[in-house]
Amino acid sequence: MTTIVLLASLIALGYTACYLAVCAASPWGRCRRCHGRRYHRTVIGTRRDCRRCDGTGIQVRLGRRLINYIRAEYRAGHQ
């Protein structure tokens, strides 16, 4: 039983490390609302610029925001 928990923990830790490495190398990702199309359709069917990404189609990844937050907290504590 302990080996299964340990293996699951190592897999989760490895996945997290890989995701943070991807976020550090490529901080931009496609917008989740418009899927990178820069617009979305309204209820009546017209196109509108996506408000979440301001019509660019890209957003900062969640992991990159976490990295930036940790860096800012570290720098604020060491001034």
N, C-alpha and C positions, 0 to 999 in steps of 0.2 A: 504494500500500500504506500509506503514512504517513497519508494522508487518512482511510482506513478506521479505522485505530487511533485517530487523533485524534477522529474522530466518535464512535466507541464510548466513548472516555474521557469525552467531553463529555456523552454520554447518561447514562452511569453516574453522573457527578458531579451532573447535574441531577436524576436520580432520587433520589439520596442527599439532596440539599438539600431536595427536596420532602417526603421522608419525615421528615426531622428537623423541618421546619416543622410537619407534621401532629402529630408527637410533642410539640412545644412547645405547640401550641394545644390538643390533646386528648390528655392523657397516659394516659388509661384506654382499654383495649381489651377485647374479649371474651376470656374464658379459652379457651386452646387445647384444654384437656382436656375441659371440659364444654360448650363452645361457647355459653356464656352461659346455660345452663339451670339452673345452680346445683347440679346433681346429676349423677351418672353411674351407669350400671347396672353391677352387679357380675357376676361369672361366673354366679352362680345366678339372676340376674335381678332382684334387689332394688335399690332406689334408695338411694344413699348420697350425703351431702354431698360435694362436690368438695374434696379436701384441698389442691389447688394454689391455689384461690382462696378457701378457707374458706367456701364456700357463697354467695359474693356474685355470682358470674358474671362478675366483671371483674378485670383485672390491670393492673399498670403495663406499658406497652409497652416492648419491648426498647430502642428508640431513646431513650425518656425515661430509662431507667436509665443509658444511656450519657451523656446530657446531665448527669444528676445526678452521675455519677462525675467527669466533667470539671470541673464546677463545684466539687465538694468538693476535688479535687486542686489546682485553681487557688487556692482560698481558703486551703488548708493551706500553700501555698508563699508566700503573700503576707501572712503574719501577723507 
